[in-house]
Amino acid sequence: MMKLTVLISSLLISGFTLAAAPKNDAEIMNMLMTVNTEEMNLSTVGKTKSTNEKVKSFSEKMFNAHTNNNERAMSLQKKENLKLAESKPSVKTKTKAENTIENLKGMDAKNFDKAYMNAQIQMHQDTLKKLDTELIPNAKNDQLKTMLQTTKGHVQDHLKEAQQLQTTL
């Protein structure tokens, strides 16, 4: 019993909570749309602030891909009559992205591209982890689960592309 208490205490101190994952389809749908929206916001900064044509092109591609994914999510939401519910994880994701974007906006041109691509890599890695450990396993609606699995493939491709581009900067 003492070991379990120590384990739970150490997990809570490290910031992990047992209820950290979206618990239902409404929270999962909200998380998906939050990630897409924040990626669109991040990409907008990349399109406007970067001086590197490859980074600008990548930003445009990410903006379009996440806009399209958000539109598909909204269509699925309406078709399947799925509700949206904000959760602590979606608020945390939004806050983290907004802080990253604000930091990037304040950077000089010399350091921006590398930092921007680091942020892209981090965001896509975080999203893959969420998809694998929280969103896909917890989705109950079959259509939502299928969309999340398709999204995972796109996120993997985006991550790989971001990592390759990062090596050229």
Secondary structure as UniProt FT lines:
FT   HELIX           2..13
FT   TURN            14..15
FT   TURN            18..19
FT   HELIX           25..49
FT   HELIX           53..79
FT   TURN            80..81
FT   HELIX           88..105
FT   HELIX           109..130
FT   HELIX           131..135
FT   HELIX           136..138
FT   HELIX           142..166
FT   TURN            167..168
//
